[in-house]
Amino acid sequence: DTAVSQTPKYLVTQMGNDKSIKCEQNLGHDTMYWYKQDSKKFLKIMFSYNNKELIINETVPNRFSPKSPDKAHLNLHINSLELGDSAVYFCASSQVGAFYEQYFGPGTRLTVT
Amino acid sequence: RKEVEQDPGPFNVPEGATVAFNCTYSNSASQSFFWYRQDCRKEPKLLMSVYSSGNEDGRFTAQLNRASQYISLLIRDSKLSDSATYLCVVRPGGTYKYIFGTGTRLKVLA
């Protein structure tokens, strides 16, 4: 029943490792997003895909690479993790024309030690 | 100037009180407006979209003033469960990008 789901919910890893976060939405939306929320609670957009095409690519280190295998999935791969990558990463989706309302996944809390 | 500005609060109000939040935005081409609430350690959840003529959902009323570029949220008869951070969100026209304010923290006291 979950509209936007993410895995894993928690991720604890060491500096230098590579990790992936997965997101799936069953709302039939055509646009998906990755946001980062840091310790100051500010939500910052990182990437967005519309129909599998990258449409937003904010100033993010190229260690972060999104991938959208289809409209319902958007994954985030992070190489060479750094301490500063510790944050909560939210996936979201929206549909063009449907008032553009955006729905969020439960978040992945990443801790880099 | 930030693209979307909110008073961070916290607003501490007693149960049953009426509380109002304002949010200003800088891009006059903004087309979609929303209020989200975010509980501690949870995802933002859509509270309501804000329509040009204003809209109401139960105890919540949202207003849009395009001329002055602000939106407001009024909460009547506050409940303890209304305690959360309220995020103002704006989408400029012709973009897929959503601009989030930093949020206003509300604490409803018993």
Interface residues (C-beta under 8 A of the other chain):
Chain A: T31 Y33 K41 F42 L43 I45 S48 N50 I55 I56 F90 S94 V96 F99 Y100 E101 Q102 Y103 F104 G105 P106 G107 R109
Chain B: S32 F34 R41 K42 E43 P44 K45 L46 S49 T85 L87 V89 R91 Y96 K97 Y98 F100 T102 G103
